[in-house]
Amino acid sequence: MNIKEEDIPCVGISSITAADIARAKKEGLTYKLIARAEKSGNAVAAFVCPTLFPSSAPEAHTDGTGNLATLYAARFGRQSFSGAGAGGYPTGSSVLRDCLDIADGCRSFYADSFVPRSVNLSGMQGKWLFRCMGETFVRECSAREAFNAYDSYRKNDPHALLARYAVDEE
């Protein structure tokens, strides 16, 4: 599916404080910056935000330049793949592969043949952590409601925090 990059809500990790990390650790949780996407009818539910994983989860142990991709499917369940995601050798290998693909006539990664789809976060429910004006609270709602609330909170507190709990993936 082809979606516009600017339609994907993205929240980084810059608002996570040492106190947030200590609180999460005390609760047996670890923050990780996660990109999530899933098909939702004719649309895609996709976003990037800090996510709280149980400290025992594989995602909690992906550190440094490592990457982990996890796929969920009805017929084969959960499959995870991990490996180096940055650094001299992985980057050099990727650049070389891109050059070889271009030399072989490979079309752009953003292929024109994909049908454009919209990003729709209304159906993706979850548990969300918010911190605004020094108060931390948890709310269960759709991803659309969470990102809208976060945008509203940031008007009053530029250091507001939004994080998703990964409890639905356990």
N, C-alpha and C positions, 0 to 999 in steps of 0.2 A: 504494500500500500504506500502511497505517496502522500505525505503530510507536510505542511509548511513548518519549518523549524521555528519561526516566530510565533506559531500557535501553541507551542509546547511550554507550559509554565515551568519556570526554573527558579529554584531557591537554593542558594549556596550554603556553605558552612561557616561563613564569616561571623554570623551572630551567635554561634555556639560558644559559650563561655566555659571557663574552668569549672565554675559552679555547676553548669549543666552537665559536664562530663562526670564530675564527682557524684552528682545525684543519680545519673544513669548507671554508673558503676555500682553504687550502693544497691540499686534495684536489679543488678545482674544484667544490665543492658549496655550495648555499645552503639555509638553513632557511626553510620557510614553514609556517604553520599551515593544515592542510588538513582538510576534512570529506570523507569518502569513503563512498559507499554503492553497493552492487550487489545485484542480485537473486540469491538463492541458493536455488533450489528454491522452497519455499513460505515461506521466511524471507528476511530482509534482512541482509546483512553491512554494518554501518555503524559508523563511529567517527570521532573527531576527534583529531588529534595532530600534533606537528611532523613534517614530512616533508623529507627531504634530496633536493633536485633538482640535476641538473647545472646549473652556472651559465649554460649556454647555453639552458636550457629556458625556454619562455614563462612558466611559473609562477614562475621565479626573478626575473622582471622585473616582477611585479605588486607595486607598492609604494604606500605611503600609503593612500588611500581607495579604491584600485582593486580590483576583483573580477575573477576569472576562473573560469568554469565550463567544464569539459571533459566531454564525453559520449563514450563508447565504445560502438559498436554493430556487430554482425556485418555489416550491409549497407552502412553508410556510414563505418565506421572512426572515426577521431578527429575530433571537431569541438569547437572552443573558441570561447567568446564572452567578451569582456571589456568592461568599462565602469566608470563611477563607481559605487561602492558605498556611499559615505557623504558627508557634507557637507551644506551647506544646500540646494542645489538638488535633488540626488537624494532626500534625506530628505523635503523638502517635496513633491516630485512623488509619492512613494510614499504619504505621508499623504493627499494630495488624492485619489489614485486609490482608496485604501481607503474614504474617505468617500463618493465617488461610487458605488462598488460597494455599500456598505451602503445608500445611498439607493435604489439599484436593486433591493434585496431579495436581494443575494448572501448565501448561507449562509456560515458560518464556514469558515476555512481548514482547520480540523480537522473535515472532513465526517464525519458519522455513517455515510455510505453505503460507506466503504472497509472492506474486510475486515481485521480486526486480524491482524498478523503478528508473529512473534518476531524478535529479533535473534540471529543465529547467526554467530559469527566463526570457528568451527572449520575451515571449508573454505577460508578466505582465507589463503593462504600468502604469505610475504614475507621480506624481509631487514630486520632491526631493529637499531638501535644502542641500547645501554644504557650508562648511566654510573651507578655506585653506589659509594659509599665511595672516590671518587677513581680508580676503575678504569673504563676505557671498553672495551667489547667489542661484537662483532657476532655475531648469531645468526640463523639461518634457521629459522622456525617459523610456526605459524598465528597469526593476529591474536589469537585467544583465549589461546594460550600466552603471547604477548608481553604482553598486558594483565594476565594473572595474575601473571607474573614481575615486572612493574613494580609491581603492588600489593604484592607480597612485599618487593621492594627498598625501597619507601618506608617500610616499618616500621622498617628500620635506618637509612635515610638519607632524610629528608624532602625533600632536594634532588636525589633520583635523577632521571635523565632517560630518557625513552623517545622515540625518533624512528624513523620508517619511511623506508627508502630507496625512492625512486620508480623504481628500476631496472626494475620490471615494466611500467612505462608507456612506456618508450622504444621 
